[in-house]
Amino acid sequence: MLRKVERFCGAVDTIAGILLALVMLLIVASTAGRYLFSWPIPDSFDLSRLMVGACVMWGLASIGYRGGHIAVDLVHEMAGKTGKRFIDLFAWFGLLVFTIAMTWMMFYRVTSAYASNESTFDLRMPVWPFFLLIWVGCAASAITVTFSIFRRRSDDQEEQAEGYGI
């Protein structure tokens, strides 16, 4: 099971990296086209902002499992071992609730964009596929945060078992 979870999280990391590279290429190409050739890429602004949204959601999915975010918390540092576990568990469940709510609301944004035929400004490309990509990133975030909670919980149980000499 752990191998499948790691493979899933590795795929999430890969997708996040590819999306970030695509955004970087689009922005550099558009900037070069605008300043060197006086010809920007049509819809580069709309596409880049939609892709940045996808990058953020897939990045959240990536750190959701690894827990690689930056945190500074004086209360957490001063708390004892049990207090730290409680604070961590509360924070992870809070993140899970937030991520599930965001996934739920993003689903309605996808269906709304699809139903209204919302499109980009220049090329009139439909935006719902980009919103769908963002929604899938939100859903992946909820999944990776859930995996992370279970992993941390099992790590705590193993640590407690070692403490009792089991």
C-alpha positions as CSV (number, residue, x, y, z in Angstrom):
1,M,0.0,0.0,0.0
2,L,2.8,2.4,0.9
3,R,4.4,1.8,-2.4
4,K,1.2,2.8,-4.2
5,V,0.9,5.9,-2.1
6,E,4.5,6.9,-2.9
7,R,4.0,6.3,-6.6
8,F,0.8,8.4,-6.5
9,C,2.7,11.2,-4.7
10,G,5.6,10.9,-7.1
11,A,3.1,11.4,-10.0
12,V,1.7,14.4,-8.3
13,D,5.2,15.9,-8.0
14,T,5.9,15.2,-11.7
15,I,2.7,16.9,-12.8
16,A,3.4,19.9,-10.6
17,G,6.9,20.2,-12.1
18,I,5.6,19.9,-15.6
19,L,3.0,22.5,-15.0
20,L,5.5,24.9,-13.5
21,A,7.9,24.4,-16.5
22,L,5.0,25.1,-18.9
23,V,4.1,28.3,-17.1
24,M,7.7,29.4,-17.2
25,L,8.0,28.7,-20.9
26,L,4.8,30.5,-21.7
27,I,5.8,33.6,-19.7
28,V,9.3,33.7,-21.1
29,A,8.1,33.2,-24.7
30,S,5.4,35.8,-24.4
31,T,7.7,38.3,-22.8
32,A,10.4,37.7,-25.5
33,G,7.8,38.0,-28.2
34,R,6.4,41.2,-26.8
35,Y,9.7,43.0,-26.3
36,L,11.8,41.6,-29.1
37,F,9.3,41.2,-31.9
38,S,6.4,43.4,-30.8
39,W,4.1,40.3,-31.0
40,P,2.9,38.8,-27.8
41,I,1.4,35.3,-27.7
42,P,-2.4,35.6,-27.9
43,D,-4.1,34.8,-24.6
44,S,-0.7,34.4,-22.8
45,F,-2.1,36.4,-19.8
46,D,-5.2,34.3,-19.5
47,L,-3.4,31.0,-20.1
48,S,-0.6,31.9,-17.6
49,R,-3.0,32.9,-14.8
50,L,-5.0,29.7,-15.3
51,M,-1.8,27.6,-15.4
52,V,-0.4,29.4,-12.3
53,G,-3.7,28.4,-10.5
54,A,-3.1,24.8,-11.6
55,C,0.5,25.0,-10.4
56,V,-0.6,26.3,-7.0
57,M,-3.1,23.4,-6.5
58,W,-0.7,20.7,-7.7
59,G,2.0,22.2,-5.5
60,L,-0.4,22.1,-2.6
61,A,-1.0,18.4,-3.4
62,S,2.8,17.8,-3.5
63,I,3.4,19.3,-0.1
64,G,0.2,17.8,1.3
65,Y,1.9,14.5,1.7
66,R,5.5,15.5,2.3
67,G,4.6,18.3,4.7
68,G,7.4,20.5,3.2
69,H,5.8,23.8,4.0
70,I,7.6,26.4,6.1
71,A,6.2,26.8,9.6
72,V,7.3,28.9,12.5
73,D,5.3,28.5,15.7
74,L,6.4,29.5,19.1
75,V,3.5,27.7,20.8
76,H,4.4,24.5,19.0
77,E,8.0,24.7,20.1
78,M,7.1,25.3,23.7
79,A,4.5,22.6,23.9
80,G,5.4,19.2,25.2
81,K,5.3,16.0,23.1
82,T,1.6,15.4,23.6
83,G,0.8,19.1,22.9
84,K,2.8,19.0,19.7
85,R,0.9,15.9,18.6
86,F,-2.4,17.6,19.3
87,I,-1.4,20.8,17.5
88,D,-0.1,18.9,14.5
89,L,-3.2,16.7,14.3
90,F,-5.4,19.8,14.6
91,A,-3.5,21.6,11.9
92,W,-3.6,18.6,9.5
93,F,-7.3,18.1,10.0
94,G,-7.9,21.8,9.5
95,L,-6.0,21.7,6.3
96,L,-8.0,18.6,5.2
97,V,-11.3,20.4,5.9
98,F,-10.1,23.5,4.0
99,T,-8.9,21.4,1.0
100,I,-12.1,19.4,0.8
101,A,-14.2,22.6,0.9
102,M,-12.0,24.1,-1.8
103,T,-12.3,21.0,-3.9
104,W,-16.1,21.1,-3.5
105,M,-16.3,24.8,-4.5
106,M,-13.9,24.3,-7.4
107,F,-16.1,21.6,-8.8
108,Y,-18.9,24.1,-9.1
109,R,-16.6,26.5,-10.8
110,V,-15.7,23.9,-13.4
111,T,-19.4,23.1,-14.1
112,S,-20.2,26.8,-14.2
113,A,-17.5,27.6,-16.7
114,Y,-18.6,24.6,-18.8
115,A,-22.3,25.5,-18.8
116,S,-21.7,29.2,-19.6
117,N,-19.1,28.5,-22.4
118,E,-16.7,30.8,-20.7
119,S,-13.6,31.4,-22.9
120,T,-10.3,33.3,-23.1
121,F,-10.3,36.8,-24.5
122,D,-8.2,36.5,-27.7
123,L,-8.6,33.0,-29.1
124,R,-11.9,32.2,-27.4
125,M,-10.5,28.9,-26.0
126,P,-12.8,27.3,-23.4
127,V,-11.5,27.7,-19.9
128,W,-13.3,24.8,-18.3
129,P,-10.4,22.4,-19.1
130,F,-8.0,24.6,-17.1
131,F,-10.5,24.8,-14.2
132,L,-10.8,21.0,-14.5
133,L,-7.0,20.7,-14.1
134,I,-7.2,23.0,-11.1
135,W,-10.0,20.9,-9.6
136,V,-8.1,17.7,-10.1
137,G,-5.1,19.3,-8.3
138,C,-7.5,20.2,-5.4
139,A,-8.8,16.6,-5.3
140,A,-5.2,15.3,-5.3
141,S,-4.5,17.7,-2.5
142,A,-7.3,16.3,-0.4
143,I,-6.0,12.8,-1.1
144,T,-2.4,13.5,-0.3
145,V,-3.3,15.4,3.0
146,T,-5.4,12.3,4.0
147,F,-2.5,10.0,3.2
148,S,-0.3,12.3,5.3
149,I,-2.6,12.2,8.3
150,F,-2.7,8.4,8.2
151,R,1.0,8.2,7.8
152,R,1.7,10.6,10.7
153,R,-0.9,8.7,12.8
154,S,0.8,5.4,12.1
155,D,4.2,6.9,12.8
156,D,2.9,8.2,16.2
157,Q,1.6,4.7,17.0
158,E,4.9,3.1,16.1
159,E,6.7,5.6,18.2
160,Q,4.4,4.9,21.2
161,A,4.9,1.1,20.7
162,E,8.6,1.5,20.8
163,G,8.3,3.6,24.0
164,Y,6.5,0.7,25.7
165,G,9.1,-1.8,24.5
166,I,6.7,-3.6,22.1
